[in-house]
Amino acid sequence: MTILTIIYVLIFIIFALILYSVLQIKLFGMKVKDFWTFIEANQMLDKLYKFAKQYENMSPQEQIIYLTEAEKIFKAFDNVPDALWEEEYDKYKEVLSKYKDIKMIRWAENK
């Protein structure tokens, strides 16, 4: 009986923490889906940041992949307040810089 009570209390605590997290996200003026997309985009930002540092010259196919993934990240970061991603600003700026460089190169090639 004691173990069952402990399990119920632990389950209640887990649900309370989840509800509290959702409440905090909503109070911050965001949707839970936007927050989850931001978390996924933050992981992709790390990958793109490393990729931008390693590769100076990308193939056209790599450029297209980089551009589409970067656009997804920019959209996700636009949906959340800036205070959430202040720490990632340098990575974001580096990815944005590489994004702009690739766009300019592709624009110049198409002219």
DRENTORNU-896967 format. One record per atom (N, C-alpha, C): x, y, z; atom name; residue number from 1. Coordinates in pm, whole numbers, padded with zeros to 5 digits. Atoms other than C-alpha are relative to their C-alpha. Layout:
DRENTORNU-896967
+--------+--------+--------+----+-----+
|     c1 |     c2 |     c3 | at |   i |
+--------+--------+--------+----+-----+
|      X |      Y |      Z | CA | NUM |
...
+--------+--------+--------+----+-----+
This chain:
DRENTORNU-896967
+--------+--------+--------+----+-----+
|     c1 |     c2 |     c3 | at |   i |
+--------+--------+--------+----+-----+
|  00082 | -00120 |  00000 |  N |   1 |
|  00000 |  00000 |  00000 | CA |   1 |
|  00086 |  00126 |  00000 |  C |   1 |
| -00089 | -00115 | -00007 |  N |   2 |
|  00284 |  00239 |  00081 | CA |   2 |
|  00067 |  00028 | -00135 |  C |   2 |
| -00065 | -00015 |  00131 |  N |   3 |
|  00456 |  00176 | -00252 | CA |   3 |
| -00098 |  00058 | -00100 |  C |   3 |
|  00103 | -00052 |  00089 |  N |   4 |
|  00132 |  00241 | -00438 | CA |   4 |
| -00024 |  00149 |  00024 |  C |   4 |
|  00016 | -00141 | -00035 |  N |   5 |
|  00090 |  00571 | -00254 | CA |   5 |
|  00118 |  00083 | -00052 |  C |   5 |
| -00119 | -00071 |  00049 |  N |   6 |
|  00446 |  00673 | -00341 | CA |   6 |
| -00005 |  00014 | -00151 |  C |   6 |
|  00012 | -00006 |  00146 |  N |   7 |
|  00386 |  00590 | -00707 | CA |   7 |
| -00102 |  00105 | -00041 |  C |   7 |
|  00102 | -00100 |  00030 |  N |   8 |
|  00068 |  00799 | -00711 | CA |   8 |
|  00051 |  00142 |  00024 |  C |   8 |
| -00055 | -00132 | -00031 |  N |   9 |
|  00247 |  01092 | -00550 | CA |   9 |
|  00102 |  00040 | -00107 |  C |   9 |
| -00099 | -00030 |  00103 |  N |  10 |
|  00532 |  01070 | -00800 | CA |  10 |
| -00065 |  00033 | -00134 |  C |  10 |
|  00074 | -00028 |  00123 |  N |  11 |
|  00290 |  01057 | -01094 | CA |  11 |
| -00065 |  00138 |  00008 |  C |  11 |
|  00060 | -00132 | -00019 |  N |  12 |
|  00107 |  01358 | -00953 | CA |  12 |
|  00104 |  00111 | -00013 |  C |  12 |
| -00107 | -00100 |  00008 |  N |  13 |
|  00434 |  01550 | -00916 | CA |  13 |
|  00045 |  00018 | -00145 |  C |  13 |
| -00040 | -00009 |  00142 |  N |  14 |
|  00532 |  01468 | -01277 | CA |  14 |
| -00103 |  00080 | -00079 |  C |  14 |
|  00104 | -00074 |  00072 |  N |  15 |
|  00197 |  01590 | -01411 | CA |  15 |
| -00003 |  00147 |  00042 |  C |  15 |
| -00002 | -00138 | -00048 |  N |  16 |
|  00216 |  01901 | -01194 | CA |  16 |
|  00116 |  00078 | -00062 |  C |  16 |
| -00115 | -00067 |  00063 |  N |  17 |
|  00562 |  01983 | -01331 | CA |  17 |
| -00024 |  00026 | -00148 |  C |  17 |
|  00033 | -00019 |  00142 |  N |  18 |
|  00444 |  01933 | -01689 | CA |  18 |
| -00098 |  00115 | -00017 |  C |  18 |
|  00099 | -00108 |  00007 |  N |  19 |
|  00142 |  02157 | -01632 | CA |  19 |
|  00062 |  00135 |  00034 |  C |  19 |
| -00069 | -00123 | -00037 |  N |  20 |
|  00362 |  02417 | -01464 | CA |  20 |
|  00086 |  00050 | -00116 |  C |  20 |
| -00083 | -00038 |  00115 |  N |  21 |
|  00599 |  02414 | -01763 | CA |  21 |
| -00085 |  00058 | -00112 |  C |  21 |
|  00090 | -00049 |  00105 |  N |  22 |
|  00314 |  02455 | -02009 | CA |  22 |
| -00055 |  00137 |  00039 |  C |  22 |
|  00052 | -00128 | -00048 |  N |  23 |
|  00172 |  02738 | -01798 | CA |  23 |
|  00106 |  00110 | -00016 |  C |  23 |
| -00108 | -00099 |  00014 |  N |  24 |
|  00509 |  02916 | -01793 | CA |  24 |
|  00022 |  00037 | -00146 |  C |  24 |
| -00016 | -00027 |  00144 |  N |  25 |
|  00541 |  02883 | -02171 | CA |  25 |
| -00113 |  00091 | -00047 |  C |  25 |
|  00114 | -00082 |  00041 |  N |  26 |
|  00192 |  03026 | -02218 | CA |  26 |
|  00007 |  00140 |  00059 |  C |  26 |
| -00013 | -00131 | -00062 |  N |  27 |
|  00256 |  03309 | -01972 | CA |  27 |
|  00108 |  00084 | -00068 |  C |  27 |
| -00107 | -00069 |  00071 |  N |  28 |
|  00568 |  03395 | -02171 | CA |  28 |
| -00048 |  00049 | -00137 |  C |  28 |
|  00060 | -00047 |  00123 |  N |  29 |
|  00334 |  03456 | -02466 | CA |  29 |
|  00031 | -00088 | -00120 |  C |  29 |
| -00035 |  00091 |  00109 |  N |  30 |
|  00427 |  03151 | -02670 | CA |  30 |
| -00096 | -00117 | -00004 |  C |  30 |
|  00073 |  00125 |  00012 |  N |  31 |
|  00259 |  02842 | -02799 | CA |  31 |
|  00098 | -00113 |  00032 |  C |  31 |
| -00085 |  00114 | -00034 |  N |  32 |
|  00391 |  02507 | -02680 | CA |  32 |
|  00065 | -00056 | -00127 |  C |  32 |
| -00054 |  00050 |  00127 |  N |  33 |
|  00436 |  02399 | -03043 | CA |  33 |
|  00117 |  00087 | -00045 |  C |  33 |
| -00109 | -00090 |  00038 |  N |  34 |
|  00649 |  02708 | -03114 | CA |  34 |
|  00123 | -00024 |  00087 |  C |  34 |
| -00112 |  00025 | -00090 |  N |  35 |
|  00862 |  02633 | -02809 | CA |  35 |
|  00070 | -00130 | -00037 |  C |  35 |
| -00059 |  00128 |  00039 |  N |  36 |
|  00913 |  02272 | -02917 | CA |  36 |
|  00076 |  00015 | -00132 |  C |  36 |
| -00069 | -00026 |  00126 |  N |  37 |
|  01004 |  02387 | -03269 | CA |  37 |
|  00129 |  00075 |  00025 |  C |  37 |
| -00120 | -00074 | -00036 |  N |  38 |
|  01251 |  02630 | -03113 | CA |  38 |
|  00108 | -00094 |  00056 |  C |  38 |
| -00097 |  00095 | -00056 |  N |  39 |
|  01416 |  02347 | -02918 | CA |  39 |
|  00064 | -00082 | -00111 |  C |  39 |
| -00054 |  00077 |  00114 |  N |  40 |
|  01453 |  02141 | -03236 | CA |  40 |
|  00089 |  00088 | -00087 |  C |  40 |
| -00080 | -00092 |  00082 |  N |  41 |
|  01581 |  02445 | -03427 | CA |  41 |
|  00131 |  00034 |  00069 |  C |  41 |
| -00122 | -00029 | -00075 |  N |  42 |
|  01832 |  02514 | -03153 | CA |  42 |
|  00103 | -00112 | -00020 |  C |  42 |
| -00089 |  00112 |  00026 |  N |  43 |
|  01977 |  02166 | -03203 | CA |  43 |
|  00054 |  00007 | -00143 |  C |  43 |
| -00045 | -00012 |  00139 |  N |  44 |
|  01992 |  02221 | -03579 | CA |  44 |
|  00094 |  00118 | -00016 |  C |  44 |
| -00090 | -00115 |  00004 |  N |  45 |
|  02157 |  02559 | -03520 | CA |  45 |
|  00143 | -00042 |  00034 |  C |  45 |
| -00133 |  00049 | -00037 |  N |  46 |
|  02446 |  02383 | -03350 | CA |  46 |
|  00064 | -00075 | -00116 |  C |  46 |
| -00053 |  00076 |  00114 |  N |  47 |
|  02485 |  02150 | -03648 | CA |  47 |
|  00039 |  00092 | -00115 |  C |  47 |
| -00030 | -00093 |  00109 |  N |  48 |
|  02468 |  02431 | -03903 | CA |  48 |
|  00120 |  00089 |  00034 |  C |  48 |
| -00113 | -00082 | -00043 |  N |  49 |
|  02714 |  02637 | -03700 | CA |  49 |
|  00130 | -00075 | -00024 |  C |  49 |
| -00121 |  00082 |  00023 |  N |  50 |
|  02969 |  02354 | -03708 | CA |  50 |
|  00024 | -00016 | -00150 |  C |  50 |
| -00011 |  00016 |  00145 |  N |  51 |
|  02897 |  02300 | -04077 | CA |  51 |
|  00053 |  00126 | -00066 |  C |  51 |
| -00045 | -00128 |  00056 |  N |  52 |
|  02947 |  02670 | -04155 | CA |  52 |
|  00148 |  00025 |  00030 |  C |  52 |
| -00140 | -00017 | -00038 |  N |  53 |
|  03280 |  02666 | -03973 | CA |  53 |
|  00092 | -00092 | -00079 |  C |  53 |
| -00085 |  00100 |  00064 |  N |  54 |
|  03411 |  02354 | -04146 | CA |  54 |
|  00011 |  00020 | -00150 |  C |  54 |
|  00002 | -00001 |  00145 |  N |  55 |
|  03313 |  02412 | -04506 | CA |  55 |
| -00004 |  00143 | -00054 |  C |  55 |
| -00004 | -00131 |  00064 |  N |  56 |
|  03416 |  02722 | -04692 | CA |  56 |
| -00067 | -00005 | -00137 |  C |  56 |
|  00059 |  00015 |  00133 |  N |  57 |
|  03319 |  02598 | -05037 | CA |  57 |
| -00093 | -00120 |  00000 |  C |  57 |
|  00100 |  00106 |  00001 |  N |  58 |
|  02999 |  02400 | -05059 | CA |  58 |
| -00042 | -00027 | -00143 |  C |  58 |
|  00056 |  00033 |  00130 |  N |  59 |
|  02860 |  02217 | -05357 | CA |  59 |
| -00138 |  00065 | -00010 |  C |  59 |
|  00133 | -00061 |  00014 |  N |  60 |
|  02536 |  02357 | -05501 | CA |  60 |
| -00108 | -00075 |  00081 |  C |  60 |
|  00097 |  00077 | -00077 |  N |  61 |
|  02340 |  02072 | -05340 | CA |  61 |
|  00013 |  00028 |  00149 |  C |  61 |
| -00021 | -00032 | -00141 |  N |  62 |
|  02497 |  02140 | -04999 | CA |  62 |
| -00048 |  00140 |  00032 |  C |  62 |
|  00047 | -00136 | -00021 |  N |  63 |
|  02418 |  02508 | -05041 | CA |  63 |
| -00152 |  00004 |  00014 |  C |  63 |
|  00147 |  00003 | -00005 |  N |  64 |
|  02051 |  02434 | -05106 | CA |  64 |
| -00047 | -00059 |  00133 |  C |  64 |
|  00036 |  00061 | -00127 |  N |  65 |
|  02031 |  02206 | -04803 | CA |  65 |
|  00025 |  00098 |  00114 |  C |  65 |
| -00034 | -00097 | -00104 |  N |  66 |
|  02205 |  02466 | -04589 | CA |  66 |
| -00103 |  00113 |  00004 |  C |  66 |
|  00097 | -00110 |  00006 |  N |  67 |
|  01970 |  02741 | -04708 | CA |  67 |
| -00136 | -00040 |  00055 |  C |  67 |
|  00133 |  00041 | -00048 |  N |  68 |
|  01652 |  02542 | -04642 | CA |  68 |
|  00001 | -00025 |  00150 |  C |  68 |
| -00008 |  00024 | -00145 |  N |  69 |
|  01765 |  02431 | -04296 | CA |  69 |
|  00015 |  00131 |  00076 |  C |  69 |
| -00018 | -00130 | -00065 |  N |  70 |
|  01876 |  02784 | -04209 | CA |  70 |
| -00132 |  00077 |  00004 |  C |  70 |
|  00129 | -00069 |  00002 |  N |  71 |
|  01539 |  02924 | -04315 | CA |  71 |
| -00096 | -00056 |  00104 |  C |  71 |
|  00083 |  00061 | -00105 |  N |  72 |
|  01363 |  02675 | -04086 | CA |  72 |
|  00041 |  00052 |  00137 |  C |  72 |
| -00050 | -00050 | -00129 |  N |  73 |
|  01584 |  02789 | -03799 | CA |  73 |
| -00042 |  00144 |  00021 |  C |  73 |
|  00036 | -00141 | -00013 |  N |  74 |
|  01522 |  03157 | -03868 | CA |  74 |
| -00149 |  00015 |  00033 |  C |  74 |
|  00144 | -00007 | -00026 |  N |  75 |
|  01146 |  03098 | -03873 | CA |  75 |
| -00031 | -00041 |  00144 |  C |  75 |
|  00024 |  00047 | -00137 |  N |  76 |
|  01155 |  02903 | -03545 | CA |  76 |
|  00048 |  00103 |  00102 |  C |  76 |
| -00053 | -00098 | -00094 |  N |  77 |
|  01369 |  03166 | -03375 | CA |  77 |
| -00083 |  00128 |  00000 |  C |  77 |
|  00086 | -00118 |  00006 |  N |  78 |
|  01134 |  03442 | -03492 | CA |  78 |
| -00126 | -00017 |  00085 |  C |  78 |
|  00123 |  00027 | -00075 |  N |  79 |
|  00845 |  03273 | -03308 | CA |  79 |
|  00017 |  00004 |  00150 |  C |  79 |
| -00023 | -00003 | -00144 |  N |  80 |
|  01007 |  03293 | -02965 | CA |  80 |
|  00065 |  00132 |  00039 |  C |  80 |
| -00061 | -00125 | -00044 |  N |  81 |
|  01114 |  03593 | -02758 | CA |  81 |
|  00154 | -00007 | -00004 |  C |  81 |
| -00146 | -00007 |  00011 |  N |  82 |
|  01474 |  03707 | -02798 | CA |  82 |
|  00071 | -00042 |  00128 |  C |  82 |
| -00064 |  00032 | -00127 |  N |  83 |
|  01545 |  03652 | -02430 | CA |  83 |
|  00033 | -00149 |  00012 |  C |  83 |
| -00025 |  00143 | -00007 |  N |  84 |
|  01530 |  03276 | -02482 | CA |  84 |
|  00128 | -00043 | -00071 |  C |  84 |
| -00115 |  00045 |  00078 |  N |  85 |
|  01812 |  03263 | -02731 | CA |  85 |
|  00115 |  00100 | -00003 |  C |  85 |
| -00113 | -00094 | -00009 |  N |  86 |
|  02051 |  03537 | -02621 | CA |  86 |
|  00134 | -00071 |  00000 |  C |  86 |
| -00124 |  00076 | -00008 |  N |  87 |
|  02315 |  03274 | -02548 | CA |  87 |
|  00044 | -00052 | -00136 |  C |  87 |
| -00028 |  00058 |  00131 |  N |  88 |
|  02292 |  03139 | -02901 | CA |  88 |
|  00018 |  00107 | -00108 |  C |  88 |
| -00003 | -00108 |  00098 |  N |  89 |
|  02318 |  03479 | -03068 | CA |  89 |
|  00123 | -00008 | -00091 |  C |  89 |
| -00121 |  00007 |  00082 |  N |  90 |
|  02677 |  03431 | -03186 | CA |  90 |
| -00011 | -00109 | -00106 |  C |  90 |
|  00020 |  00108 |  00097 |  N |  91 |
|  02594 |  03099 | -03350 | CA |  91 |
| -00102 |  00041 | -00105 |  C |  91 |
|  00105 | -00046 |  00092 |  N |  92 |
|  02280 |  03248 | -03502 | CA |  92 |
|  00059 |  00099 | -00099 |  C |  92 |
| -00061 | -00101 |  00086 |  N |  93 |
|  02481 |  03540 | -03638 | CA |  93 |
|  00094 | -00064 | -00103 |  C |  93 |
| -00092 |  00068 |  00092 |  N |  94 |
|  02742 |  03308 | -03790 | CA |  94 |
| -00076 | -00076 | -00109 |  C |  94 |
|  00082 |  00072 |  00097 |  N |  95 |
|  02477 |  03091 | -03956 | CA |  95 |
| -00067 |  00099 | -00095 |  C |  95 |
|  00063 | -00103 |  00084 |  N |  96 |
|  02300 |  03403 | -04083 | CA |  96 |
|  00101 |  00059 | -00098 |  C |  96 |
| -00104 | -00054 |  00087 |  N |  97 |
|  02626 |  03539 | -04222 | CA |  97 |
|  00031 | -00096 | -00115 |  C |  97 |
| -00026 |  00100 |  00104 |  N |  98 |
|  02698 |  03215 | -04409 | CA |  98 |
| -00120 | -00010 | -00093 |  C |  98 |
|  00123 |  00003 |  00080 |  N |  99 |
|  02336 |  03213 | -04528 | CA |  99 |
|  00000 |  00114 | -00102 |  C |  99 |
| -00004 | -00116 |  00090 |  N | 100 |
|  02374 |  03562 | -04672 | CA | 100 |
|  00108 | -00017 | -00107 |  C | 100 |
| -00108 |  00023 |  00097 |  N | 101 |
|  02705 |  03470 | -04837 | CA | 101 |
| -00045 | -00097 | -00110 |  C | 101 |
|  00046 |  00098 |  00099 |  N | 102 |
|  02552 |  03167 | -05006 | CA | 102 |
| -00107 |  00060 | -00090 |  C | 102 |
|  00103 | -00065 |  00081 |  N | 103 |
|  02250 |  03369 | -05119 | CA | 103 |
|  00061 |  00094 | -00104 |  C | 103 |
| -00066 | -00092 |  00093 |  N | 104 |
|  02479 |  03631 | -05273 | CA | 104 |
|  00074 | -00076 | -00111 |  C | 104 |
| -00071 |  00080 |  00100 |  N | 105 |
|  02691 |  03368 | -05448 | CA | 105 |
| -00098 | -00059 | -00100 |  C | 105 |
|  00099 |  00059 |  00088 |  N | 106 |
|  02385 |  03195 | -05587 | CA | 106 |
| -00067 |  00106 | -00087 |  C | 106 |
|  00060 | -00109 |  00077 |  N | 107 |
|  02235 |  03527 | -05695 | CA | 107 |
|  00094 |  00045 | -00111 |  C | 107 |
| -00099 | -00041 |  00098 |  N | 108 |
|  02558 |  03624 | -05872 | CA | 108 |
|  00014 | -00104 | -00112 |  C | 108 |
| -00011 |  00105 |  00099 |  N | 109 |
|  02573 |  03289 | -06050 | CA | 109 |
| -00121 | -00004 | -00093 |  C | 109 |
|  00123 |  00003 |  00080 |  N | 110 |
|  02214 |  03320 | -06173 | CA | 110 |
| -00016 |  00120 | -00090 |  C | 110 |
|  00011 | -00121 |  00084 |  N | 111 |
|  02263 |  03664 | -06324 | CA | 111 |
|  00063 | -00018 | -00133 |  C | 111 |
+--------+--------+--------+----+-----+
